[in-house]
Amino acid sequence: MILQNLASPVIEEAIEANLTEELACFGRGLPQAELHKTPELVWFFTGQSGPNGVLWSRFARTDNKYVKAKIDEMLAYFKARQVPFGWTIGPSTRPDNLATFLEAHGFRYQDRTLGMAADLLALNENIQLNQELIIREVEDPETLRVLRSIEMKGFGASAELAQYYYDSYINVGFGKGTPWHHYIGWLNNEPVSIASLFFHAGVAGIYGVATIPEVRRQGIAATMTLHLLHEAGKQGYRVAILSPTEMSIAIYRRIGFQEYCKLLHYRWSPGE
C-alpha cells in the first residue's frame, strides 16, 4: 500500500524497510549470496570480501537469556563463514537496548545512516538546476555498464564494489514492471551522473546519486534528484525517502527532505 503521509511511526518504519530491502537485494541478487528471513531476523551473506550482516531484528522476547541466544546464533552463522559482519539497529528493533547486548558480545559501533523523507506534493523546486542535462532511464545491461563506470568515478567506489551493484541489479531486475529504476544524466553527449529509484514499503527510495568530479557544482545532482521525484509521482507515490551523505544533505533539505530516524550500525570482526 502506498504511503499517503509522513505520520509517525509509520514513516520511520517505511524508511527503515526501504533501506533494509535495498541492502537485502545483495543477498537476493548476487549469485554466490544468501538471504535469510524469519519473523525475527533478516540477514545476508555475500562472501569473504562483500557486505555481510544482520539487516533487521525484532525479537519475540526481550529477556536477557533469549536475546543473548539469538545473538549467539548469528555469531555462529558468520563465524562458520569466517567473515566480519554488521548489525543494524533501527526504529523497529526490539529490544530497545539491543546495542548494549551487542557491545557485550564484542560488537563495536561503526557509523549511522540518517533516514530522510519528503512529501512529493510539497517539494521546493526553486533551486539551481542544470537545463542542459538530459536524463534517460537505463533499459538494458549494456547501458547499466555505463552506470557502473560513473559509480566508480562519482563515488570513488572500487571496481569490486561497483561490480557487486551491477551484478545485483542485473539479477534482481530493473525497469518497467520492477521496483528498481536506474537513470543516467548526460551532458554534451557524455554520461556524467547517475541515480536510482526503488519502490518498496509504500515509498520511493532515492539511491546512488553521484556526479563525476569534473562537472560538480552545476546543479546536476539536484536535477537528477528532482527528475526521480517526478518519476515517482507519476507512479502514484506520495512520499520519497533517502539517506544523505554529508556532501548532499544540504541540497536534500532545500528540496524538502526532513530527518525522521537514524539507523545505527555495529560491527563484529574475528579476533577483536
N, C-alpha and C positions, 0 to 999 in steps of 0.2 A: 504494500500500500504506500502510495506516495505521500510523504510528509507535507502538511499544509501550513505549518507554523513552526516557530522556534521556541516553543514552550518547554520548560524543564519538567521532568528529567528526560523526556523523550528525545530532545535534540542531542543531549550528551551521549545517550546510548546509541543514537543513529550515527553520530560522528565516530564513536568507538567501533561500531560494527562495520562501517565502511572502511576505516583504516585497517581493521583486522583482516577483512576479506581481501584487501589489496595485497597484503603480505601472504595470505593463505594461497593466493594464486601461484606463488612459487612452488608450494607443496603440491598443488594440483597440476601445474603446467610443465615443470621440469621433468624430463624422462626418468632421471635417477632418484627423484624425490619421493617423500612420503608425507601425506597429510592425514592427521588423525583428529576426529571429533567425537566427543562424548557429551552428555548433558552437563558435565562439569569442567571440561578442558578442551582446548583446541591447541594442537602443537604440530610443528612440521620439522622435517629433516631434509636437507638438500645435499649434504655431502661434507667432506672434510674442509673445504675452503669456502663453502657457501653459507648463507644465513640459516640459522637453526634456532628454534626456541619455542616457548610457550606463549601463544598469542592472546589467549583469553582464559580466565579461570574464575569459576563461581561455584564454590564447594557447597554441597548439600548440608554439611555440618561445619560448625566453627570451633568445636572443641580441639584442644591442643593435639591430642593423640591423632585425631582424624586428619587434621591439616598437615601435621608432620609426615604422616604416612603417604599422603598424596604427593608432597614434595619429594619424598624419597623415591616414589615410583618414577617421577620424571628424571630425577638424578640417575637412577638405574638405567633408564632408557638411553640417555645421552652418554653416560659413562661407557655403556656397552659399545657405543659407536665412536668413542674416543674423540669427542668434539666439544668445544666450549659452546654454550648456548645462552640465549637471553630469556628473560621472563618479564612480560609486560603487565603492568598494573593500571587498570583504567576505571572509569566510573562504575562499571558493573561488577568489578572484582569483589569477591567475598571469600574470606572475611576482610573487614576493613583494614585490619592490621597485618595483612599478609606480608608486607615489606619486612616487618620485624621477624617473622618466621624465616623469610628468605635470607636475611642477613645472618641469622643464627646458623643457617646451613651453608654459609660461605659465599653467598651472592654479594656482589658489590653494586652499588648504584652507578649507572653508566651515564645516562642522559635522559631527556624528556622529549615528548612530542606535544606540541601545542595544537589543540583542536579548535578550529575557527569555522564559523558558518555565516551565511548571508542569505537574506530574503531576495529572491530574484525579481520581485516586484518593487524593490526599494533600493536598487543599485545607484551608485553615483557614477555617472558616465562622463562627468565634466572633468576629465583628466587627459593628460597628454597621450595621444595615440599616434601610431605610425600609419598614415594613409597609404603609403606605398607598399605595405606588407600584404602579400597575397597568401591566404591560408587555405590549405587543402587537406581533406581527410585522407589518411593512409588507407588504401584499399587492397594492397597485395603485399606479399612477403618481400618483394624486391624493394619497394618503397620503404618498407619497415627497416631495411638495412640503412637507409639514409637517416632515419630516426636514431638508430644505434650509433651512427657516426657523430651526430650532433650531441647525443648524450655524453659521449666521451669528451667532446670539446667544451660543451656548455657546463657540465658538472665537474669536469676533471676526473670522471669515472675511469676505472681501469677497463681494459678490453674484456677481462673476465667478467666483471660485474655487468657491463653493458650486454655481454652475450647472455648472461642469466636472464636479464629482462627480455631480450629478443626471443630466446627460446620459450620463456613463459608465455609471452604474448602470442607467439605462433601456435602453441599447443592449447591454450585456453580459448583462442579465437578472438577476433575483433571485427568491428564494422557493423553493418546493418544486421539487426536482429540479435545482437550480443550486448552484454553490459559494457564492453570496452570499446572506446573510440580514440584513435590517435590522430594527431594533427601536426603538420609541418608548416612553418612560416617561411615564405620565400621573398627575398629582397634582391631585385635586379637579377632575377632568374637563378639565384643561389639560395640553397637551404640554410637558414640562419637560426631557426628557433623551433622548439617542439613543445608539445603539451598533450596530456591525455585526460580523458573523461571516463569516469567509472560509475555506472549506475548500480547502487546496491543499498539496501536498508531504507529505501524510500527517499534517498537523497543523491545528489550528483556530486561525486568526488572529483576534485581537480588535482592532478598529479603530474610530476615531471616537467614543470615549466622551466625551460632552460634556453638561454640565448648564448651564442658564441661570443667570446670576449670582444672581437673586433667591432661589433655593432651594438654594444650595450649602451644604455642611457639614451636611447632613441625612441622610447615608448613601445618597444616591441613586446616585452613581457606583458604589459598591460593590455595591449591589443590582442595578444593570444588569449589571455585570461577572459576578457570580455567576450571574445568570439565563442569560447567554450560555454560561458554562462548563457549566451543567447541560444546556443545549440541545445543546452539542457532545457531551457524554457520552451523551445519548440517541441520537445518530447513530453511536455506536460509537467516538468519538475518545478517545484516552488522554492526548494532550499538547496544550496550548494555548500559543500564543506571542503576544507583543505587543511594542510599542515604547513605553515610557512617556514622559510629559513630566516635567519637574521637579516639577510640581504633583501628579502622580498616582503617582509611583514608590513612595512610602511605603505607600500602600494596597495596591498590587500585591504588594509584598514581604510585607505582612501576610497576604494571601490565600494566598501560597505561591509566587509567581513569583521566580525567581532569574536573575541575569545570566549569559549564556553567550557572547555575542560582541558585537562592535561593527562597524558599517559606517561607513566614512569617506567623506565627500562632498567632492569637489573641484569647482571651477567655473572655466570659461573664459568670458571676455567679450570681444567685439570691441573693439579699441582699448586693451586693458590690457596 
